[in-house]
Structure formats: structure tokens, C-alpha cells
Amino acid sequence: MKGLLQASSGRQFIRKGEYLFREGEPADALYYVDGGKIRVGKVTPDGRELTFRLCGAGDFIGEVMPYCSPSAYTVEAKATDDTRVAVIPKEPLEELLYLNPDLAVAYMRWTGVLHQRTQSKFRDLILHGKKGALYSTLIRMSNSYGIPQSDGSVLLNIELTNQELANYCGMAREVANRMLAALKKDEKIAMEDGKIVLLDVSYLRREIHCENCPSEICNIE
């Protein structure tokens, strides 16, 4: 996929809190994250944030549909740190994919994986409600940021506020607080230096009838 950078038109710097793009704007470029972090998500009509992905260095961002009529972004991308991205406009991207079949296959595979990730998240929410949203988010975070411990637990090596975690689940912070408190009481999770420790990942998997998707599908990035 890094071969796509051949079509880059340059670099762009986005300060923390600024938007790379907003929902409804023309989807006319693909972006490659050089450094920093970008939150990709939506804001619901009632003002709640829903986070789909947290993209870091080496990730691509965008909803560019090559060889299709111009479309608009259905999500927003906001910098959570000072971030640098390479900009790959749609027309040079289309030309590069046309001339390089292997790269075109890699691009199609990437978009397919993103689609599967989104489908799996909605599946967990629809089938298991708020519990499915929270438990599946913790499982995905274990695949992205988890550090196995000697006692069998998994440390999530990322600092998140309860509000940020709630945004990943599409729920109010108060609901996430209650559910996390219940998991702590049942000794399924713990806190260590502001980070979540999953004491019983198998419990979370059983509760939502986890299908053991490959890690490239079941992750938060």
C-alpha cells in the first residue's frame, strides 16, 4: 500500500483539535499518516461522538472510490495529536491503480478489510446492544494495544478517559461508567496507572459469542 505514495501531491500539517476533513465534504483525496494520530468517526444528531478508528503512523485514511462519480465523506477525521499526512488526490490515485494491478488489488483488499471491520462493529451492537459495543471494543483494543501479562491478563497500553471509551461504543459516558464499574466488581477488569487491565478476556468473548475474527478485522486501528 505504501506504493500509493507515488501519487502524493505533498504533505499537510494538522494541529491537535483540527479537522483533516468533515462529514459532507468532497471525498477527493486519500491520506497517509506520517506521524501523530487521527480519530475517524461521526457525530450523531443528538451531539454524541462515535469513534470508528484511531489512525496512527503508517495508516491510510479516506473514502475515495476510484473510477466512480465524486462522493462526499460520511465520517469526519479529527487530529488528536499534532499530525502530518501525505495527500494523495483522487485522479493521480486512479492513474496509479490503473497502471499497477498489484497495487490495485492491495487497495481493494484494504477497502474490503475496512468494510468488514465496520460490519463487525455494527453486528456486535445490533446483536448484543451496549454490552456488545463495550465488550467488543475492549477485545479490539486488546488486539491493537494489548500487552500479555505473566498472570494471563492483558494490559491495554493506551490511556483513555471514560468519555473517549464511551465514544468508541456510541454510548453516554454515564452508561460506560456503570458497565466498567460492574466489570471491576466482578473482577473481569482492573485499573493500573490509568490503564485498563483485562483480567478475563475469555469472559468478554463468551458474553458476545465472539467469532474469533482475525486480528486485521478485530482491532481498533
Disulfide bonds with the S-S distance in Angstrom:
none
